[in-house]
Amino acid sequence: MSLSEETARALAQLTALWQRERDTTRALRRQERMQLSLAERVERGIALRDVVVDDTDAVAGGRVLLWLKPRGAEKFADLRFGVGAPVRLWSGESDGDHVEPGIVARLGRGRLGVAVAGEYAEFLDHGAFNLDREAPEVTFERGARALSRLRDAPSKSDAAQLRELVFGAAEPEHSHQLHGPRDEDFLDRGLNQSQREAVRFALEAQDLALIHGPPGTGKTRTLVEVVRQALRRGERVLVTAASNTAVDNLAERLLAVDVPVLRLGHPARVAPAVEASTLDAKIDHSDARKLAKRWMAEAVELRTRVQRRRARGSLDHAEGRALLAEARRLQAEARAQLELARQWEFAQAKVICATAAGADSSILGELAFDRVVLDEATQAVDPIALCALLQGKRAVLAGDPCQLPPTVIDESAARQGLGTTLFERLAERHGDKVLRMLEVQHRMHADLMRFPSESMYGGKLVAAPEVAARTLADLPGIAPDPLRPGPLVFLDCSGKGWTEERSEDDPSTKNPGQAERVVLEARRLLARGLSPEQLAVITPYEAQARLLRDALRDSVEAGLEIGTVDGFQGREKEAIIVDLVRSNDSGEVGFLRDERRMNVALTRAKRFLMVVGDSGTLGAVDYYRRFMDAAEAMGSIRSAWEDDGT
């Protein structure tokens, strides 16, 4: 299959957009380093200074884990980046010659574990250095490599077929000869009819199938059945998602039904229930690991000896180089042992779980998969989705294009196509030929489901009988609230004078007056007997989330979650308060105009949802006007003037 002109143009544009996104992200990180002093970056939690190597350890994949600790009073508690974040370690100048890239792999008590290349720069062994967050170069490299593989794929290969399906004119194919299971053959007997149809459809796909899973419709449960049925056929399956959280969720569900999985990624990056199934954890219990640990200890002892003798002036240059060379040889032997153990684990695994970016060919090598399952496909930019899809003969993509899209820093690149996913384009082009939608939702009260269903899903969603009428009052120990009787409340703050604010130092929007009322509403719910773990407060703006966390610190420490809408996708709670923040005379709502963001916010609650907002500001946007009309039709609008929230 030759590369068509249409496909060549599409791939060239995508490659250029991916490079633009990379350049923009690099420039933002460089701008941080240029415009802010190191002290300011440390204060903002995006850098560390004066850290030293406390210990080293070997990890699989030819890497070394450097355990860093502060030499002075620096702390890790306020860092705004965590495990998995790319960083740069540097000495002298942040953009000078002494720079080593790394990835935050572990967070310990008073220590930070950073994975670096096996042959890392020697300056890290000599005195203190600094650390800044960095652009995700590895992610960009993997995406670029996937695009190159797709472009250069030989005719008639699986990759060439994928290329024409996604970017060319090829049509998806289904075959009933690849028949899905009959009703009596389903392993999960609790699947509803739309879930069973989606499983059959996915298994009958000659190349790829899409599963559209609106909130609460059991998308993960459906994918677990797809994997189990594929294993029944003798297939090897790669299970991926855009985020570590979603991968862990799938892996945990598979383990719960006795499907062994191999989870790629460091144990510190995964959920505790999955930790024992990680590649590193399995290798940690191997004989190869014991041998590697001994050799690494010998290498550390040699490096320490060099440092001490240099400090005393009792080591000449030639002997020092020889001792360091021996230390590097021991480290290389340790890594080689771990690589053999890694290859053995890969050979045994029938189900491998990894993030889409972690499913890169440089990690998986020549390992072949019969099927790739990609969850959160509507949150994965094309180059990252392709990292996963190129690893298998057939693919099942699952997601919801009516929720948040992938994060793209360069707004121009997003508008020109990088913000639109493979899932969305395939669904738009091929419709029912390639897609099945799950229609029965098992999360929300029917009244909470109604507006999202009508506004985003064509009115197709149906509430499962067991959730359709459940309320907070059904939970043990919850007192009634006559002023908040139903499952939905829109608390209208119009006219209260709670005006939004924004400062030059913090471009995120906040609304202190509205935040005070939200705090009172949260305490009101907790006073009814709701436990902090059953409640979450979400808002589109990080500045507002900080205000709320400060005001509700005692409840946060007891389990109350407060965060942004973007950070809560895929989550659920018994009760949710949504603080929309915006209140101004011009009707400006910023990125709240993205209906998908509000759809996420409205679909997190199981039994009770309160939306706090200014109808005067929000009413300028059709989506919010329709939401308020729906709330009014249900008798669910309350004015902030009616009571003081206590």
N, C-alpha and C positions, 0 to 999 in steps of 0.2 A: 504494500500500500504506500504509494508515494505521497509526499507532503503536498497537500493541495495549497493553492494560492491563498484561499480563505484561512486555512489553518496556519500557514506561515505568517500571515499578517497578524492574526490574533496572538500567536505566541511571541512575535516580536514586540507587540504592544505591551503584553503582560510582562515580558522581561524588562522592558524600559520602565514600566510603572514600579516594578519590584525594586529596581535600582534607585529610582527616585525616592521611594519610601526609605530605603537604606540610607541614602544620602541625607535625607531630612532628619532621620532619627540620630544619625551621627552628629549632625550639625547642632541639634538640640542639646545633646550631651556635652559637646565641645563648648557650646555657649554657656552652659552651667559652669564649666571649669574656668572660662575666660572672664565672665562677668561677676562671679561670686568668689570671694576669697575662700581659702580652705576652711578657715574658722566659720564662715557663714554657711558653707556646705555641710560642715559637721553639725552646726546648730539646726539646720533643716533636716537632718537625718539622712542625707544622701552621700555622706563621705565619713571616713574615719582617719585619724592621724595617729602617728607614733604607735603602730602595731608591730609585733615581732612574731617570728615563728616559734611556737611553743612546742610543737611536735609535728612529725610527718607520718603518713601512712600510705600504703599502696592501695589503689582501687583499680577495678577492672577497666579495660579500654586504654591502657597505656598512660594512665594519669597518676598523679600524686596528690594526696589530700594534705594541705597545709593547715594545721591548727594555729590560728592567730589569736593573740591576746593583746590587750592594750598595755603599753609600757607605763602610761600615766593614768589619768582619771577617766579616760574615754569609756563609754558604756555602749552596749549593743541594743539596749531596750527600746530606744527611740528611732531605730533605723526604719526608713520608709521603703526598704527593699528586703526581700527575704530569700528563702531557699529557692534555687533555680535562677536567681538574678545574675546577669553577667556583670563583672566588675573588672577594674584595672588596678593592679598593684604597681606602685611607682615610688621612685626615690629621686630627689633632685627637683625636676620639673614634671608636672603631670602629663605633659605632652613631649617630654624629652626622650632620651635614649634608653633610660632605665625603666622600662614598662613591661609588665607581664600580664596577659589576660587570664581571667579565671572565672569560675562559676561558683556561687555560694551553694555549698552542698549540705552543710549542717549548721545548726544553731545550738550551741551548748551553753552551759552555765559559765558565763564570763569568757567564752571562747567562740570563735567563728571558724567553721571549716570551709576552706576554699579549694576547689579542685583545679589544678593547673597541669600543664603538659609535663610529661616525665622528665624532659630535659629543660627544666625551668631555669630562669636567669639566676646567676650566682649572687646578685646583689641581695636577693631575699634571705640569704644565709648570713648576711653581715649587717647587723644593726637594725634599726627601726625603719619603717617605710609607711606609706599612706595608701588609702584605698578609696576609689570613687566608683559609683555605679557607671555602667557603660552600655552602649548600644548592643543589642543581641546579635552580635556578628555571626555566631554559630547558626542561629536560626536563619539569618539571611543567606549564609553560605549553603545551607541545606536546601532552602527554597530555590536558589539559583541552580544548584546541582540537579534538582528535580526537573526544572524547566529545560536544562540542557539534555538530560536523559530523554525527556519526552520528544524534544525536537529531533534528536539524532536516532530515535528508535528505528530499527530496520523494518522494512515492509513485512507485513503478515505477523508481526510479533504482537503479543498482548498489549504492549505499550503503544504500538502504532494504532491498534484498534481503539484504545482508550483516547488517544489523541484526536482521532476523527470523530468519535462520539461527543467529546467535550467541546472541541474547537472547530470541527468540520461539519460535514453534511451527513455523516453516518447515522443510521437509525438504530435505537436500542432493540434488542431481540429477546423474546420470551419463547420458551418451549415447554409444552405440557409433558414432553418426554422427560424433563427434569422435574417431574411432578412433586409438588409439596405434599406434606403429610395429610392423610385423611383425619377426620375428627378424632377417631379412636387412637391415632398414632401420636397425638400431641403429648409431649412430656409434661407440660404445664397445663393441667386440665382446667385451670381457672381462667384461661384467656377468653376474652369475649370475641364476638364474631368478627369485628373489624380488625382486632389484633391477629386472629387466625388467618384472615384474608391477607393481611400484610406479610405474615410469615410465609405463606404459600407463594405469594407474588415474588418475594425476595428470593426464594429458593428456585423459582422457575426462570429467573433472569439468566440469559446467556452471557450478559456482560455486566450490567449494573441495574440497580433498583433504588428508588427513593421512598423513604417512609417519613411522612409528615406527621410529627407528633406534637399537637398543641399541649398546653400545660395540663399536667395531671392525667394524661391519657395512657400512661403506661408504656412509654417509648422504650425505656430501659428493659422492662420485663419482656417486651416483644423481641428486642435484640438478643436477649439471653436465650430465648427459644430458637432464634435463627442460628445462633452459635451451636447450641446443643444438637439441633437437627443436622447441621453441617458436619459435626463430629460423627454422628451416626452414619454418615455417608463416607466416612474415612478421610475427610478433608482436614487440612491444616489451616488454622484461622489466625489472622492478625486482627486484634481488637484495638481500635484507636479512638481518640477523641481530641478535640482542640485543647482541653485543659486536663491537668492532672486530676482534678476533682472528679470529672466525669469518667476518666479511665478507672480510677479507684472504685467508683460506684459500680461500674460494669464488672470489674474484677471481683469485688466483694460479692456481688449477686451470683456470679459464676461459681465461686468457691462455696457459697451457701447451698448450691445444688450439686456439690461434689464434682465440679469440673476443675481439674488441676490447671493452674495458669502460671505462666512465667511473666512477672511484671518487670519491665525495664524501667530504669530510673533508680536513683539512690533511695534507700529506705527512709531517709529523712524527708523526702519529698512526697511520700505516700501515706495513706491512712493506716493507722495501727493494725487494722484487721487484715491488711494486705501485705504488711511488712515482711512476714515470713516467706512470702511468695516472690519477693524481689530477687533479681539476679544476684545482686550484691550479697543479700542475706544467705542465699543458697551457697554462694562461693565462700562466705565467711565460715561455713561449717565443713569445708572441704580440707583434705590434706594439703592441697596446693596453697591454700590460704595460710596454714600453719608455717609452711616452708617460707612463703613470701614474707610473712611477718618477721621471721627470724632474720632473713636477709636485710629487710628494711631496718631492723634494730641495729644490725651491724653497720649499715650505711650511716645511720644517724650518729652512732658512736664515733665513726671516722670523721664525720663533719664537725662534731663537737671537739674532737681532739685537735683538728686543724685550727679551729677558732681559738682554743685555749693557748696553743703553742704560738700562734701568730700574736696573740695579745701579750705573751711573755717575751716575744722576739726570739724564740728558740727554734724557729722553723724556716728553713731556706725555701726559695721559690720552687725549685725542682721537686723537693720532697712533698711540699704542699700540693702541687699539681698531681703528683702520683697518688697521694692519698685520696684526693677528691675524685680522681679517675676511677679508683677502686670502689669508692662509694657509689659512683654512677653505674659501674658495672653490676654491683649488687642490686641496685634498684632496677636495672634493666632485666636481670634474671628473675627478680620478684614479679615484675610485670609480665614476663613471658609465661611464668607458671600460672598466673591468674588468667591469662589469655587462653591457655589450653583448657582450663576449667570452664571458662565462659563458652567456648565452642562446644564442649560436651553438654552443657545445660541447654544450649540452643538446639542441639541435635535431638534431645529427648522431648522437647516441648511440642505439644500439639496446638496449644493456644498461647499466643504471646500477646501481652497487653502493653501498650506504650502510647504516649501522646503522638499526635500526627507528626510533629517535628522530630520526635524521638524515634520514629519509624524510618529514619533515613538509611539509605543503602550503605553508608559508611559504617553504620552500627550493625545492621542485619547481614551485611555481606551478600553472599549468593543464596541465602536462605529463601526458598520459594514457598509461597502460600497459595492455596486454592481459592481462598476468599478473604477479602478485607472488609471489616465492618468499621465504618467511620461515623461515630456519634458526634453531635454538635457540628455537623457539616455546614450549617449556616453561620457558624462563628469562625470558620477556618478560611483564611485567605487562600486563593488558588494555589500558590506555590507550596504552601504548607500542606494543604489537602493532597496535593500530588505526591508529596513525600511518602504518604501512606498508600495511596491508590496504585502507585507504580509497583508495589510489592506483590500484587496478586493477580490472578486471572479474572476473578469476578469481584464485584464490590456492592455493598449495601450502604447507602448514605442515609443517615437519619438526622432530622433537625426540624426547626420551625422558623421559616422566613418571616414570621410575624412577630418574632422577638428580636433581641438586639443583634446587630450585624457584627462582623469582625472589627477589631480595633485597628484603624488605619490612621497614622499620625499625619501624613501628607494629605490635606483635604482635596487638593487637585487630583492626586492619584486615586483617591476614593471615588470622586465624581466620574473619573474617566474609566472606571471599571474595577479597580482593585477592591472596592468596597462591596462589590456584587459577587456572590459565591457561585461555584459550580452547581450546587444544589438548585439555586434560584434560576439560573439560566437553563438548566436541563428541564426543570419543572415547567418553565414558561414555554420552552420550545416543544416539548413532547407531551406534556399534560399526563393524562391517564395511561398513556403507553408506558410510562416509566415510574409513576407515582401512585401510592396509596396513602390515604389519610386515616389516622386513628380518630374515632369520633366519640367514644365514651370516656368521660373524664371522671376520675376517682378522687379528686381533691376538694373541690369547691361546693359549697351550698349552691343550690340551683339559682338563687337570686344573685349570687356573686358571679356566677358563670354567664348570666344572660347577656350583659352588655359586651364582654369580650367575644362571646360567640357571634353575636349579631354584627359587631363592628369589624371583626378580623377574620372570622372563620365561616362566613356565609350562613350563619345560623345553624350549622350542622352539629354542634356539640350537644351531647346529651349527658346529664348528670346521672351517674350510677345510683341506683335506689338507696344504697347504704350511706351516701353522702348528701343526697338531694335536699334533705330537710334538717341536717344536724346543725346545732347552734352551740354557743358557749354554755348555755343553760344545761346542756346534756352532760357536760363534764362534772365530775364530782367536786363538791365544795365551792361552786361558783354561784355567787349571789346575783339575783336579777338586778337590772338597771332600767327602771321605767323610762328614763330619758334617752336611753340607747337600746331600744328593744329589739330591733331587727338585726340581720347579719351585715347590713350595709349602712354606713352613715357618711354623707358628705357634709363636713363641717365648714360652712361658708364664713370666711373672715372678712368679707367685703365691708368696707367702711370703718374697720377697727383702727386704721392708721398704722398697721404693722407693715411698714415699707421695707422692701429688700435693700440690701447694702452690698457694696463691693469696694475693695481697697486696691491701691496700686500694688501693694505687697502680695496680695492674694486675689487672683482673678476669679476665684470661685465665689458664687453668690451665697449670701446668707440673709436670714430674716430673724433677728433676735426676738421681736415681739411674737411672731408666729411660733418660734421655737419654745417660748415660755408656755404657750397654750398647749403645744404638743406634749411637753413634759407633764402638764397637769392631766391630760387625757391618758397618758401612759400610766401615771400613778393611779388614776381612777380605775383602770382595768386591773392593775395589780391588787388594788384594794378590794376588788370583787372576789379575789381568791385565785386569780390566774397566776401561775408561777412565772418568774422571769424567763425561764427557758421556753415557755409557750408563746412568748410575745417578741415581735421585732418591730423596730421603727426604721423605715427606709426613706431616703430622700435622694433626689437627683444630684445634689451638690455636696461635695466633701466638706466645704466650710460649714454648712448647716449640720452635717453629721458630727463634726467636732464640737460644735456648740451643744448639741444634744447629748453627746457622750460625757461632756464635762458636767452638765446639769444632772444627769442620771447615773453618775459614776457608781453609786452604791448598788443600783440595780444591775448595771453592766457587770460589776464584779460578781453578782449573784446569778448571772446567766443571760440577762437581757442583751439582745443583739441590736446594734445600731450601725447602719452602713448605707452605702449608696445603692441605688437601683441596679446599676451595672454589676455590682458585686454580689447581688442576691439572685441573679438569674439561676434557675434550676433548684432553688430552695423553696421551702414552705414552712409555715407556722400556723398554729391554731388561730392566732389573731395578729393582724398587721395594721400599723398606722403608717400612712403614706403622707409625708410632709412635702408639698409641692413648691414651697418657698416663694415663688414669684408673685410680686405685688407691686405694680407700678401704674402710672397714669397713661402710659402709651400702649398697653396691651402687649408688651414684649415678653415672650416666654422662652426665648433662647432655644436650647436643644430639646426642650419639652415638646417642640413641634414634631419631633420624631415620635409618631404614634406607637412604634414598637417599644420604646422605652416605657411609655405609660402602660402598654399591654402587659409588660413584665410586672410592673408595680401592682396592677389590678388582679393578677392571677397567682399571688403568693399565699393568700389567706385561705384557710380551710373553713372556718366558722364565722369569723368576724373581720370586717374590713372597714377602717375609717380613713377617709381621704380628707386632708386638711388643705384648703386652698382659698384663693380670693376669686370669686365668680366674676368680679368686674374685670380682672386681668385675664383670666382663663377663658372667659366667654367670647373673647375676640377670635378664638380658634375653633373651627367647626367641630373637631373631634371632642374637645372638652365641653362644648355646648351640647353635643349629643349625649355625652356621659351625664351631664347635669340634668338633662331632660329625662333620661332613663331613671336617675335617682329620684327625681321629683315624682315620676309616675309610680314609683314604689313607696312613696311617702318617706323617703330616706334622707331628705335634706334637713339639716339643723343649722340655725344661725348661731354664730359665736356670741351674739348679743343675748340669746335666750338664757344662758347660764354662764357661770365663770369657769366651768370645767372641773370644779372640785367635787 
